[in-house]
Amino acid sequence: MATLAELQSQLDTLRRARATGLRSAQHGDSKTEYRSDAELAAAIADLERQIAGVNGRGPGGVFYFTSSKGLST
């Protein structure tokens, strides 16, 4: 598994590539070309989830709230 520093470096590289409109990113000797912005966004989200896992935080959850005025009798 990659270290936190490696994951953060990869994330920074992908964010820079996305911000400049490029669809490819090179990290070390590895070069990856993405077909769309959605694919690049998915890679960024995946790295963010991995970083959250390394930091001991689980993935974000969704909370649903329900309310009512109660029953009238």
Jmol script that loads the backbone (N, CA, C; Angstrom):
load data "model"
ATOM      1  N   MET A   1       0.839  -1.174   0.000  1.00  0.00           N
ATOM      2  CA  MET A   1       0.000   0.000   0.000  1.00  0.00           C
ATOM      3  C   MET A   1       0.888   1.241   0.000  1.00  0.00           C
ATOM      4  N   ALA A   2       0.450   2.260  -0.665  1.00  0.00           N
ATOM      5  CA  ALA A   2       1.200   3.511  -0.770  1.00  0.00           C
ATOM      6  C   ALA A   2       1.157   4.266   0.558  1.00  0.00           C
ATOM      7  N   THR A   3       2.189   5.043   0.796  1.00  0.00           N
ATOM      8  CA  THR A   3       2.239   5.855   2.006  1.00  0.00           C
ATOM      9  C   THR A   3       1.357   7.084   1.829  1.00  0.00           C
ATOM     10  N   LEU A   4       1.082   7.740   2.933  1.00  0.00           N
ATOM     11  CA  LEU A   4       0.270   8.951   2.893  1.00  0.00           C
ATOM     12  C   LEU A   4       0.930  10.014   2.011  1.00  0.00           C
ATOM     13  N   ALA A   5       2.244  10.155   2.108  1.00  0.00           N
ATOM     14  CA  ALA A   5       2.962  11.152   1.308  1.00  0.00           C
ATOM     15  C   ALA A   5       2.846  10.849  -0.185  1.00  0.00           C
ATOM     16  N   GLU A   6       2.941   9.556  -0.549  1.00  0.00           N
ATOM     17  CA  GLU A   6       2.807   9.169  -1.962  1.00  0.00           C
ATOM     18  C   GLU A   6       1.397   9.439  -2.478  1.00  0.00           C
ATOM     19  N   LEU A   7       0.412   9.085  -1.678  1.00  0.00           N
ATOM     20  CA  LEU A   7      -0.981   9.331  -2.085  1.00  0.00           C
ATOM     21  C   LEU A   7      -1.246  10.822  -2.249  1.00  0.00           C
ATOM     22  N   GLN A   8      -0.745  11.625  -1.312  1.00  0.00           N
ATOM     23  CA  GLN A   8      -0.952  13.069  -1.379  1.00  0.00           C
ATOM     24  C   GLN A   8      -0.262  13.657  -2.602  1.00  0.00           C
ATOM     25  N   SER A   9       0.914  13.163  -2.923  1.00  0.00           N
ATOM     26  CA  SER A   9       1.640  13.626  -4.102  1.00  0.00           C
ATOM     27  C   SER A   9       0.872  13.288  -5.381  1.00  0.00           C
ATOM     28  N   GLN A  10       0.339  12.062  -5.450  1.00  0.00           N
ATOM     29  CA  GLN A  10      -0.459  11.668  -6.615  1.00  0.00           C
ATOM     30  C   GLN A  10      -1.705  12.537  -6.740  1.00  0.00           C
ATOM     31  N   LEU A  11      -2.353  12.812  -5.605  1.00  0.00           N
ATOM     32  CA  LEU A  11      -3.551  13.646  -5.607  1.00  0.00           C
ATOM     33  C   LEU A  11      -3.231  15.061  -6.094  1.00  0.00           C
ATOM     34  N   ASP A  12      -2.130  15.619  -5.621  1.00  0.00           N
ATOM     35  CA  ASP A  12      -1.724  16.956  -6.060  1.00  0.00           C
ATOM     36  C   ASP A  12      -1.471  16.983  -7.561  1.00  0.00           C
ATOM     37  N   THR A  13      -0.825  15.937  -8.075  1.00  0.00           N
ATOM     38  CA  THR A  13      -0.549  15.851  -9.506  1.00  0.00           C
ATOM     39  C   THR A  13      -1.840  15.810 -10.314  1.00  0.00           C
ATOM     40  N   LEU A  14      -2.791  15.008  -9.874  1.00  0.00           N
ATOM     41  CA  LEU A  14      -4.071  14.906 -10.591  1.00  0.00           C
ATOM     42  C   LEU A  14      -4.860  16.214 -10.526  1.00  0.00           C
ATOM     43  N   ARG A  15      -4.850  16.854  -9.370  1.00  0.00           N
ATOM     44  CA  ARG A  15      -5.573  18.131  -9.246  1.00  0.00           C
ATOM     45  C   ARG A  15      -4.960  19.196 -10.154  1.00  0.00           C
ATOM     46  N   ARG A  16      -3.625  19.235 -10.238  1.00  0.00           N
ATOM     47  CA  ARG A  16      -2.973  20.196 -11.135  1.00  0.00           C
ATOM     48  C   ARG A  16      -3.343  19.919 -12.583  1.00  0.00           C
ATOM     49  N   ALA A  17      -3.327  18.640 -12.956  1.00  0.00           N
ATOM     50  CA  ALA A  17      -3.669  18.265 -14.330  1.00  0.00           C
ATOM     51  C   ALA A  17      -5.101  18.670 -14.653  1.00  0.00           C
ATOM     52  N   ARG A  18      -6.004  18.432 -13.731  1.00  0.00           N
ATOM     53  CA  ARG A  18      -7.413  18.780 -13.968  1.00  0.00           C
ATOM     54  C   ARG A  18      -7.599  20.286 -14.044  1.00  0.00           C
ATOM     55  N   ALA A  19      -6.911  21.021 -13.184  1.00  0.00           N
ATOM     56  CA  ALA A  19      -7.044  22.480 -13.164  1.00  0.00           C
ATOM     57  C   ALA A  19      -6.530  23.116 -14.454  1.00  0.00           C
ATOM     58  N   THR A  20      -5.534  22.508 -15.070  1.00  0.00           N
ATOM     59  CA  THR A  20      -4.975  23.074 -16.297  1.00  0.00           C
ATOM     60  C   THR A  20      -5.688  22.558 -17.547  1.00  0.00           C
ATOM     61  N   GLY A  21      -6.631  21.617 -17.355  1.00  0.00           N
ATOM     62  CA  GLY A  21      -7.373  21.098 -18.499  1.00  0.00           C
ATOM     63  C   GLY A  21      -6.694  19.935 -19.198  1.00  0.00           C
ATOM     64  N   LEU A  22      -5.586  19.472 -18.649  1.00  0.00           N
ATOM     65  CA  LEU A  22      -4.903  18.324 -19.241  1.00  0.00           C
ATOM     66  C   LEU A  22      -5.645  17.047 -18.887  1.00  0.00           C
ATOM     67  N   ARG A  23      -5.499  16.049 -19.745  1.00  0.00           N
ATOM     68  CA  ARG A  23      -6.130  14.769 -19.464  1.00  0.00           C
ATOM     69  C   ARG A  23      -5.100  13.677 -19.232  1.00  0.00           C
ATOM     70  N   SER A  24      -3.896  14.090 -18.898  1.00  0.00           N
ATOM     71  CA  SER A  24      -2.873  13.099 -18.566  1.00  0.00           C
ATOM     72  C   SER A  24      -2.091  13.602 -17.363  1.00  0.00           C
ATOM     73  N   ALA A  25      -1.549  12.656 -16.631  1.00  0.00           N
ATOM     74  CA  ALA A  25      -0.762  12.991 -15.449  1.00  0.00           C
ATOM     75  C   ALA A  25       0.407  12.035 -15.361  1.00  0.00           C
ATOM     76  N   GLN A  26       1.552  12.566 -14.955  1.00  0.00           N
ATOM     77  CA  GLN A  26       2.737  11.743 -14.801  1.00  0.00           C
ATOM     78  C   GLN A  26       3.199  11.841 -13.369  1.00  0.00           C
ATOM     79  N   HIS A  27       3.387  10.678 -12.750  1.00  0.00           N
ATOM     80  CA  HIS A  27       3.871  10.612 -11.379  1.00  0.00           C
ATOM     81  C   HIS A  27       5.015   9.612 -11.365  1.00  0.00           C
ATOM     82  N   GLY A  28       6.226  10.108 -11.202  1.00  0.00           N
ATOM     83  CA  GLY A  28       7.404   9.244 -11.279  1.00  0.00           C
ATOM     84  C   GLY A  28       7.584   8.758 -12.703  1.00  0.00           C
ATOM     85  N   ASP A  29       7.750   7.471 -12.870  1.00  0.00           N
ATOM     86  CA  ASP A  29       7.917   6.891 -14.201  1.00  0.00           C
ATOM     87  C   ASP A  29       6.590   6.515 -14.842  1.00  0.00           C
ATOM     88  N   SER A  30       5.516   6.684 -14.121  1.00  0.00           N
ATOM     89  CA  SER A  30       4.196   6.255 -14.592  1.00  0.00           C
ATOM     90  C   SER A  30       3.424   7.429 -15.191  1.00  0.00           C
ATOM     91  N   LYS A  31       2.910   7.231 -16.397  1.00  0.00           N
ATOM     92  CA  LYS A  31       2.092   8.258 -17.038  1.00  0.00           C
ATOM     93  C   LYS A  31       0.725   7.644 -17.330  1.00  0.00           C
ATOM     94  N   THR A  32      -0.326   8.369 -16.943  1.00  0.00           N
ATOM     95  CA  THR A  32      -1.688   7.902 -17.146  1.00  0.00           C
ATOM     96  C   THR A  32      -2.446   8.934 -17.955  1.00  0.00           C
ATOM     97  N   GLU A  33      -3.178   8.468 -18.955  1.00  0.00           N
ATOM     98  CA  GLU A  33      -3.997   9.357 -19.769  1.00  0.00           C
ATOM     99  C   GLU A  33      -5.462   9.028 -19.527  1.00  0.00           C
ATOM    100  N   TYR A  34      -6.240  10.053 -19.223  1.00  0.00           N
ATOM    101  CA  TYR A  34      -7.659   9.880 -18.926  1.00  0.00           C
ATOM    102  C   TYR A  34      -8.477  10.282 -20.143  1.00  0.00           C
ATOM    103  N   ARG A  35      -9.580   9.576 -20.369  1.00  0.00           N
ATOM    104  CA  ARG A  35     -10.406   9.847 -21.541  1.00  0.00           C
ATOM    105  C   ARG A  35     -11.336  11.028 -21.352  1.00  0.00           C
ATOM    106  N   SER A  36     -11.693  11.322 -20.119  1.00  0.00           N
ATOM    107  CA  SER A  36     -12.640  12.417 -19.880  1.00  0.00           C
ATOM    108  C   SER A  36     -12.363  13.056 -18.527  1.00  0.00           C
ATOM    109  N   ASP A  37     -12.984  14.210 -18.320  1.00  0.00           N
ATOM    110  CA  ASP A  37     -12.866  14.872 -17.031  1.00  0.00           C
ATOM    111  C   ASP A  37     -13.531  14.034 -15.942  1.00  0.00           C
ATOM    112  N   ALA A  38     -14.599  13.337 -16.288  1.00  0.00           N
ATOM    113  CA  ALA A  38     -15.288  12.493 -15.306  1.00  0.00           C
ATOM    114  C   ALA A  38     -14.363  11.376 -14.814  1.00  0.00           C
ATOM    115  N   GLU A  39     -13.581  10.811 -15.706  1.00  0.00           N
ATOM    116  CA  GLU A  39     -12.635   9.762 -15.329  1.00  0.00           C
ATOM    117  C   GLU A  39     -11.552  10.329 -14.416  1.00  0.00           C
ATOM    118  N   LEU A  40     -11.094  11.527 -14.707  1.00  0.00           N
ATOM    119  CA  LEU A  40     -10.099  12.191 -13.874  1.00  0.00           C
ATOM    120  C   LEU A  40     -10.690  12.513 -12.504  1.00  0.00           C
ATOM    121  N   ALA A  41     -11.932  12.980 -12.474  1.00  0.00           N
ATOM    122  CA  ALA A  41     -12.603  13.287 -11.211  1.00  0.00           C
ATOM    123  C   ALA A  41     -12.770  12.016 -10.368  1.00  0.00           C
ATOM    124  N   ALA A  42     -13.074  10.902 -11.012  1.00  0.00           N
ATOM    125  CA  ALA A  42     -13.223   9.635 -10.288  1.00  0.00           C
ATOM    126  C   ALA A  42     -11.891   9.205  -9.680  1.00  0.00           C
ATOM    127  N   ALA A  43     -10.797   9.409 -10.396  1.00  0.00           N
ATOM    128  CA  ALA A  43      -9.471   9.062  -9.873  1.00  0.00           C
ATOM    129  C   ALA A  43      -9.131   9.933  -8.669  1.00  0.00           C
ATOM    130  N   ILE A  44      -9.474  11.206  -8.734  1.00  0.00           N
ATOM    131  CA  ILE A  44      -9.243  12.128  -7.615  1.00  0.00           C
ATOM    132  C   ILE A  44     -10.054  11.683  -6.401  1.00  0.00           C
ATOM    133  N   ALA A  45     -11.326  11.356  -6.622  1.00  0.00           N
ATOM    134  CA  ALA A  45     -12.189  10.911  -5.523  1.00  0.00           C
ATOM    135  C   ALA A  45     -11.660   9.631  -4.892  1.00  0.00           C
ATOM    136  N   ASP A  46     -11.147   8.721  -5.720  1.00  0.00           N
ATOM    137  CA  ASP A  46     -10.596   7.478  -5.197  1.00  0.00           C
ATOM    138  C   ASP A  46      -9.379   7.750  -4.315  1.00  0.00           C
ATOM    139  N   LEU A  47      -8.498   8.635  -4.768  1.00  0.00           N
ATOM    140  CA  LEU A  47      -7.326   8.977  -3.955  1.00  0.00           C
ATOM    141  C   LEU A  47      -7.739   9.644  -2.647  1.00  0.00           C
ATOM    142  N   GLU A  48      -8.757  10.505  -2.695  1.00  0.00           N
ATOM    143  CA  GLU A  48      -9.235  11.158  -1.478  1.00  0.00           C
ATOM    144  C   GLU A  48      -9.771  10.118  -0.490  1.00  0.00           C
ATOM    145  N   ARG A  49     -10.465   9.084  -0.989  1.00  0.00           N
ATOM    146  CA  ARG A  49     -10.960   8.006  -0.123  1.00  0.00           C
ATOM    147  C   ARG A  49      -9.792   7.223   0.486  1.00  0.00           C
ATOM    148  N   GLN A  50      -8.778   6.951  -0.322  1.00  0.00           N
ATOM    149  CA  GLN A  50      -7.615   6.219   0.195  1.00  0.00           C
ATOM    150  C   GLN A  50      -6.903   7.016   1.276  1.00  0.00           C
ATOM    151  N   ILE A  51      -6.757   8.321   1.058  1.00  0.00           N
ATOM    152  CA  ILE A  51      -6.098   9.181   2.040  1.00  0.00           C
ATOM    153  C   ILE A  51      -6.920   9.211   3.333  1.00  0.00           C
ATOM    154  N   ALA A  52      -8.237   9.290   3.206  1.00  0.00           N
ATOM    155  CA  ALA A  52      -9.099   9.281   4.392  1.00  0.00           C
ATOM    156  C   ALA A  52      -8.929   7.969   5.154  1.00  0.00           C
ATOM    157  N   GLY A  53      -8.777   6.863   4.435  1.00  0.00           N
ATOM    158  CA  GLY A  53      -8.577   5.570   5.085  1.00  0.00           C
ATOM    159  C   GLY A  53      -7.254   5.488   5.810  1.00  0.00           C
ATOM    160  N   VAL A  54      -6.205   6.044   5.225  1.00  0.00           N
ATOM    161  CA  VAL A  54      -4.882   6.038   5.859  1.00  0.00           C
ATOM    162  C   VAL A  54      -4.898   6.915   7.105  1.00  0.00           C
ATOM    163  N   ASN A  55      -5.644   8.006   7.051  1.00  0.00           N
ATOM    164  CA  ASN A  55      -5.736   8.913   8.195  1.00  0.00           C
ATOM    165  C   ASN A  55      -6.642   8.385   9.298  1.00  0.00           C
ATOM    166  N   GLY A  56      -7.259   7.223   9.079  1.00  0.00           N
ATOM    167  CA  GLY A  56      -8.113   6.644  10.106  1.00  0.00           C
ATOM    168  C   GLY A  56      -9.549   7.108  10.037  1.00  0.00           C
ATOM    169  N   ARG A  57      -9.870   7.907   9.058  1.00  0.00           N
ATOM    170  CA  ARG A  57     -11.254   8.345   8.884  1.00  0.00           C
ATOM    171  C   ARG A  57     -11.901   7.433   7.857  1.00  0.00           C
ATOM    172  N   GLY A  58     -13.074   7.013   8.139  1.00  0.00           N
ATOM    173  CA  GLY A  58     -13.812   6.203   7.182  1.00  0.00           C
ATOM    174  C   GLY A  58     -14.389   7.093   6.098  1.00  0.00           C
ATOM    175  N   PRO A  59     -14.961   6.487   5.079  1.00  0.00           N
ATOM    176  CA  PRO A  59     -15.586   7.291   4.041  1.00  0.00           C
ATOM    177  C   PRO A  59     -16.755   8.078   4.603  1.00  0.00           C
ATOM    178  N   GLY A  60     -17.011   9.212   4.014  1.00  0.00           N
ATOM    179  CA  GLY A  60     -18.118  10.055   4.459  1.00  0.00           C
ATOM    180  C   GLY A  60     -19.439   9.328   4.333  1.00  0.00           C
ATOM    181  N   GLY A  61     -20.316   9.598   5.230  1.00  0.00           N
ATOM    182  CA  GLY A  61     -21.608   8.927   5.214  1.00  0.00           C
ATOM    183  C   GLY A  61     -22.714   9.882   4.786  1.00  0.00           C
ATOM    184  N   VAL A  62     -23.852   9.306   4.528  1.00  0.00           N
ATOM    185  CA  VAL A  62     -25.022  10.093   4.176  1.00  0.00           C
ATOM    186  C   VAL A  62     -26.021   9.930   5.307  1.00  0.00           C
ATOM    187  N   PHE A  63     -26.549  11.018   5.760  1.00  0.00           N
ATOM    188  CA  PHE A  63     -27.534  10.994   6.816  1.00  0.00           C
ATOM    189  C   PHE A  63     -28.868  11.459   6.264  1.00  0.00           C
ATOM    190  N   TYR A  64     -29.905  10.738   6.600  1.00  0.00           N
ATOM    191  CA  TYR A  64     -31.254  11.105   6.188  1.00  0.00           C
ATOM    192  C   TYR A  64     -32.049  11.462   7.442  1.00  0.00           C
ATOM    193  N   PHE A  65     -32.663  12.604   7.417  1.00  0.00           N
ATOM    194  CA  PHE A  65     -33.458  13.048   8.556  1.00  0.00           C
ATOM    195  C   PHE A  65     -34.920  13.032   8.151  1.00  0.00           C
ATOM    196  N   THR A  66     -35.747  12.600   9.067  1.00  0.00           N
ATOM    197  CA  THR A  66     -37.176  12.600   8.846  1.00  0.00           C
ATOM    198  C   THR A  66     -37.832  13.330   9.996  1.00  0.00           C
ATOM    199  N   SER A  67     -38.758  14.197   9.667  1.00  0.00           N
ATOM    200  CA  SER A  67     -39.467  14.906  10.726  1.00  0.00           C
ATOM    201  C   SER A  67     -40.939  14.957  10.387  1.00  0.00           C
ATOM    202  N   SER A  68     -41.721  15.169  11.419  1.00  0.00           N
ATOM    203  CA  SER A  68     -43.165  15.316  11.217  1.00  0.00           C
ATOM    204  C   SER A  68     -43.715  16.149  12.346  1.00  0.00           C
ATOM    205  N   LYS A  69     -44.927  16.594  12.179  1.00  0.00           N
ATOM    206  CA  LYS A  69     -45.584  17.373  13.219  1.00  0.00           C
ATOM    207  C   LYS A  69     -46.212  16.460  14.266  1.00  0.00           C
ATOM    208  N   GLY A  70     -46.131  15.195  14.042  1.00  0.00           N
ATOM    209  CA  GLY A  70     -46.742  14.248  14.970  1.00  0.00           C
ATOM    210  C   GLY A  70     -48.142  13.886  14.499  1.00  0.00           C
ATOM    211  N   LEU A  71     -48.755  13.010  15.217  1.00  0.00           N
ATOM    212  CA  LEU A  71     -50.109  12.570  14.877  1.00  0.00           C
ATOM    213  C   LEU A  71     -51.127  13.418  15.598  1.00  0.00           C
ATOM    214  N   SER A  72     -52.147  13.838  14.895  1.00  0.00           N
ATOM    215  CA  SER A  72     -53.217  14.573  15.557  1.00  0.00           C
ATOM    216  C   SER A  72     -54.327  13.595  15.921  1.00  0.00           C
ATOM    217  N   THR A  73     -54.861  13.722  17.123  1.00  0.00           N
ATOM    218  CA  THR A  73     -55.906  12.797  17.558  1.00  0.00           C
ATOM    219  C   THR A  73     -57.216  13.473  17.757  1.00  0.00           C
TER     220      THR A  73
END
end "model"
wireframe off; spacefill off
backbone 0.3
color backbone group
